[in-house]
């Protein structure tokens, strides 16, 4: 028995492969290394999640949202070989919801590189 729909029998059909991808969009930020940065010139004002990409150091600065004495956060990790031993130093690897306003000035010190991802 054959089926006939609008003049087509069941042997004359068209298969169209459909691919549906439902991965979230990739969010990327800006990676900054040691230096002095002014919000509005070097990075846009906004709220960021900060992730230590490499090195060890401090982010500090005159950031209005944090008042006096300002903002300071140690981040990252480092290790060094001393004789036959390896010494590791670790700090936090991420900081969430850092609010930066136009005109804020901050510093990344030592060997730290940080990715600023809009949150």
C-alpha positions in Angstrom: 0.0 0.0 0.0 1.3 3.4 -0.9 0.3 6.8 0.6 -0.3 9.7 -1.7 -0.2 13.2 -0.3 -0.7 16.1 -2.7 0.5 13.9 -5.6 3.6 12.6 -3.8 4.0 8.9 -2.9 5.8 7.8 0.3 8.9 7.1 -1.7 9.4 10.6 -3.0 10.2 12.7 0.0 12.9 15.2 0.8 14.9 15.0 3.9 16.4 18.3 5.1 18.9 18.0 7.9 18.3 20.5 10.7 21.0 21.5 13.1 20.0 23.3 16.3 22.7 24.6 18.5 21.7 26.0 21.9 25.0 27.0 23.4 25.2 30.3 25.3 26.9 33.2 23.6 30.6 33.4 24.4 31.3 36.4 26.6 34.7 37.8 26.3 36.3 40.7 28.1 39.5 42.7 28.0 42.7 41.4 29.5 44.9 44.0 31.3 48.4 43.5 32.7 50.4 45.6 35.1 49.8 49.3 34.7 47.7 52.3 35.5 44.2 52.5 33.9 41.6 55.3 33.7 38.0 54.3 33.3 36.5 55.9 30.3 39.9 56.0 28.5 41.4 52.5 28.9 38.2 50.5 29.8 34.5 51.4 29.6 32.6 52.3 32.7 30.4 49.4 33.9 30.3 46.4 36.3 32.8 43.6 35.7 33.7 40.1 36.9 37.5 40.0 37.2 39.4 36.8 36.6 43.1 36.3 37.2 44.5 35.1 33.9 48.1 34.8 35.0 50.6 35.9 37.7 50.1 37.2 41.2 49.5 40.8 42.3 47.1 43.4 43.4 44.3 45.5 41.9 43.9 48.7 43.8 42.6 52.2 43.1 40.5 55.2 43.7 37.2 53.7 42.7 34.2 55.9 43.7 31.9 53.0 44.4 34.2 51.8 47.2 34.8 55.2 49.0 37.9 55.6 51.2 40.4 54.0 51.4 39.5 52.8 47.9 39.6 49.3 46.4 42.3 46.7 47.0 42.2 43.0 46.1 45.1 40.5 45.9 44.6 38.0 43.1 46.3 35.2 41.3 49.0 32.7 42.1 52.8 32.2 41.7 55.4 29.5 42.5 59.1 29.5 42.9 61.7 26.9 43.3 63.9 27.2 46.4 66.7 24.6 46.5 64.8 21.3 46.1 61.4 22.6 47.1 58.7 24.5 45.3 56.9 27.2 47.2 53.5 28.3 45.9 51.5 31.4 46.8 47.8 31.5 46.0 45.2 34.2 46.4 41.6 34.5 45.0 41.2 33.8 41.3 38.1 35.9 40.7 36.3 39.0 42.0 32.6 39.6 41.1 30.7 42.8 40.4 33.5 45.4 40.4 31.8 48.7 39.6 33.9 51.1 37.6 32.8 54.7 37.0 34.1 57.2 34.4 37.2 58.9 35.9 38.1 56.1 38.3 41.8 55.2 38.3 43.1 51.8 39.2 46.4 50.0 39.2 47.3 46.4 38.4 50.6 45.6 40.2 53.3 42.9 40.1 52.9 40.1 37.5 49.1 40.0 37.6 47.0 39.9 34.4 43.3 40.2 34.8 40.4 39.6 32.4 37.5 42.1 32.9 34.3 40.5 31.8 31.1 42.6 31.7 28.6 41.3 34.3 
